[in-house]
Amino acid sequence: MSKKNNSMDSIIGVNSIIKGEVEVKGTIRIDGRFEGIITADWVIIGKTGYVEGKVTASAVMVSGQIIGKVNSSDFVEIKETGKMIGDIETDRIIILEGGRFEGKSIVKRDMSKKKTPELISNN
């Protein structure tokens, strides 16, 4: 999965420890430790990243570790080195070989966008 604009709007570096609530218009990358609530368009958890809390985003990509709840309107992708412990609610969940997920997932697809086949009657 790739984003059209690959720029990082915010980065929490490897040696950073942050507790609290963060809201980002755009993409946030976590390579350090974050405890709390993250709201962003895209959330990328790097291999050294650790998040404990709640993540709300359009898309979430996990190469590190998340413990808590993830709510995504588009997709959650757990990479080969990624680990998610907790609950995921999303339209799509992708777990690559080696990725780990322990918890509950709710895949919510908007069925109103799906075409219903028309019934054809021979009467």
N, C-alpha and C positions, 0 to 999 in steps of 0.2 A: 504494500500500500504506500502510495506516495502523495505528499501534499503538493499542490501547485506552487505554493510559495514556501520554500523550505527554510525561511528565516526563523530564528528563535527570538521571540519577544522578551522572554525572561529565562534565566538559567540559575539554578541553585547548584553551586559548584560542589566538587567532591568533598572538600573539607568543611562544608557548611552544615549547620544544624539549625533548622528553623521550626518554631512552634507557633501556630496561630491559624489565621485565615488569609488565603491569597486568592485574588480574582484577577485574571489576565484576559484581556481582549487579544486573542491570538494564541501563540504556542508557548508553553512553558516546558522546560526540560529539567528534570531532577536527576542530578548525579550525586547529590549528598543525601542528607536525612531531612525528612519533613514530617511533622506530626500536626494534624489538624484538618482543615477543609481547603480543598483546591477547587476552584471553578475557572474553567478556561475553554477556549475553542478546541485546542488539542493539548493533550498531556503526554509527554514522552518520559518514561522512567528509564534512565540509562542503566548499564550493567552494574554500576556501583550505587545506584539510587535505591532509596528505601523510603516508602511512604506508609504512615500509619494514620488512618482516618477515613475521610470521605472525599471521593473524587467525582466531580461532575463535569463532563465535557462532551463534545461531539464525537471525538475519537480519542482512544487511550491505547498507547503502545507500551508494553511492559517488557523490558530486558532485565530489570532488577527485581525488586520485591514490593508488593502492596499487601498490607493487612488492613482490612476494613470493608468499605462499600464503594462500588464503582457504578455510576449511572451514566450511560453513554447513549446519545441519540442516534449514532451511526454504527460504530463498531468498537470492540475491544480486541486487541491482538496481543497474545502472550507469546513472546519470542522464545527461542531455544533455551536461553538462560533465564527466562522470566519465571516468577512465582507469584501467584495470587492466592491469598487466603482470605475468604470472606464471600460477600455476595456481589453478583454482577447482574445489572439490568441493562439490556442493550438490544439493538436490532439484529446485530451479528456478533458472534464470538468466534475468534480464530485462535487455535492453540497449535503452535508449531511443535514438531517432534522435539522432545526434551523439555518443553514448557510444562509448568505444573499449575494446576488449579484445584484448590480444595475449598468447597463451599457450595452455595446455591446459585443457580443461574436462571434468570428469566429472560427469554428471548421474545421480545415484543415486536412483532411486525405489524405495520399498519395495513390491515386487510382492506381498507377502503380504497387503496390505490391499485389493488389487484383486480384484474378483469374477471368477471364472472361469466362462464360460458353460457351462451344463449341456448335455450332448449328449442329444438326444431320439432314441430309436430307434423305428423303425416295425416292428420285428420282433415 
